């Protein structure tokens, strides 16, 4: 009579049982397929609570990369800084730094910051005002830069007060940048309760394009004449 060879599945089950120490090598020789299956089921049920499924780290990284569009997580973390000045004197017709430079670190993948500066002008009636945000080496006294090109014009009326705001999107490169708030008054007065906030725009997620730098505001003198 021909000897029946054990099937591949049975050999696999025997190996599992031997690995977990559920049977000895000597006992394995006399086991039937049915008995092996019964023992295997008991062993798996006993070990199931402690068994884990291996995860592929490369798969986790790939899924994370898809969710972040292949960019570093820091790209999507908003960073913000702010400055405040309760009172700064303004000489007539002089570009003045109202809030000293504040510093922000722009992470890789971020190409814009959102800057908002406001100044409460207190001065004689019929005084004209100009407000803008300067970036990095764009000193207030020089009147240069994208913030200056798009400066905000205003005027003090009979109440002797004027609140001027510039809200602007400024292009940046990754790294450390500084921003300052600048003001101008045609007659001597005071900049009151001035504030400046700058925050990174996460990955420029909104898309779109920015307006050209040149021709975005009236040229000529500081008052755009």
Residue pairs with C-beta under 8 A, 6 or more apart in sequence:
6 14
6 33
7 33
10 33
10 36
13 36
13 37
13 40
14 23
14 28
14 31
14 36
16 40
16 43
17 23
17 28
17 36
17 39
17 40
17 43
18 25
18 28
20 43
20 47
22 39
22 42
22 43
23 31
23 39
31 39
68 75
68 76
69 203
71 108
71 109
71 203
72 107
72 108
72 109
74 107
74 108
74 109
75 107
75 108
75 109
75 110
75 202
75 203
76 202
76 203
76 205
77 107
77 202
78 199
78 200
78 202
79 104
79 105
79 106
79 107
79 199
79 200
80 104
80 197
80 198
80 199
80 200
81 102
81 103
81 104
81 197
81 198
81 199
82 102
82 195
82 196
82 197
82 198
83 99
83 100
83 102
83 181
83 195
83 196
83 197
84 99
84 193
84 194
84 195
84 196
85 98
85 99
85 181
85 191
85 194
85 195
86 192
86 193
86 194
87 190
87 191
87 192
88 96
88 98
88 183
88 190
88 191
88 194
89 188
89 189
89 190
89 191
90 96
90 121
90 123
90 183
90 184
90 185
90 188
90 189
90 190
90 191
91 188
92 185
92 186
92 187
92 188
93 184
93 185
93 186
94 184
95 140
95 141
95 142
95 143
95 182
95 183
95 184
95 222
96 140
96 182
96 183
96 184
96 191
97 134
97 139
97 140
97 141
97 180
97 181
97 182
98 119
98 140
98 180
98 181
98 182
98 183
98 191
98 194
99 117
99 180
99 181
99 194
99 195
99 196
100 180
101 178
101 179
101 180
102 178
102 179
102 180
102 196
102 198
103 176
103 177
103 178
104 113
104 176
104 177
104 178
104 179
104 198
104 199
104 200
105 175
105 176
105 177
106 113
106 172
106 173
106 174
106 175
106 176
106 177
106 200
107 174
107 200
108 174
109 174
109 203
110 172
110 174
110 200
110 201
110 202
110 203
110 204
111 171
111 172
111 173
111 201
111 204
112 169
112 170
112 171
112 172
112 200
112 201
112 204
112 210
113 169
113 170
113 172
113 177
113 179
113 198
113 199
113 200
113 201
114 167
114 168
114 169
114 170
114 198
114 199
114 200
114 201
115 133
115 147
115 166
115 167
115 168
115 169
115 170
115 179
115 196
115 197
115 198
116 165
116 166
116 167
116 168
116 196
116 197
116 198
117 131
117 132
117 133
117 165
117 166
117 181
117 194
117 195
117 196
117 197
118 131
118 163
118 164
118 165
118 166
118 194
118 195
118 196
119 129
119 131
119 163
119 164
119 181
119 183
119 191
119 192
119 194
120 161
120 162
120 163
120 191
120 192
120 193
120 194
121 127
121 129
121 154
121 156
121 161
121 162
121 163
121 164
121 183
121 185
121 189
121 190
121 191
121 192
122 156
122 160
122 161
122 189
122 190
122 191
122 192
123 156
123 160
123 185
123 187
123 188
123 189
123 190
124 156
124 160
124 187
124 188
124 189
125 156
125 157
125 158
125 160
126 155
126 156
126 157
126 187
127 155
127 156
127 162
127 185
127 186
127 187
127 189
128 153
128 154
128 155
128 156
128 185
128 186
128 223
129 153
129 154
129 155
129 156
129 162
129 164
129 183
129 184
129 185
129 186
130 151
130 152
130 153
130 154
130 164
130 183
130 184
130 222
130 223
131 151
131 152
131 154
131 164
131 165
131 166
131 181
131 182
131 183
131 184
132 145
132 147
132 148
132 150
132 151
132 152
132 166
132 182
133 147
133 166
133 168
133 170
133 179
133 180
133 181
133 182
133 196
133 198
134 140
134 144
134 145
134 147
134 148
134 179
134 180
134 181
134 182
135 145
135 146
135 147
135 170
135 172
135 177
135 178
135 179
136 177
136 178
136 179
138 144
138 145
138 147
138 148
140 180
140 182
140 183
143 222
146 168
146 170
146 171
146 213
146 216
147 166
147 168
147 170
147 182
148 182
149 213
149 214
149 216
149 217
150 166
150 168
150 216
150 217
151 166
151 217
151 222
151 224
152 164
152 165
152 166
153 223
153 224
154 162
154 163
154 164
155 162
156 162
156 185
156 189
164 183
169 201
169 210
170 179
171 210
179 196
179 198
180 196
181 194
181 195
181 196
183 191
183 194
184 222
185 191
186 223
217 224
218 224
218 225
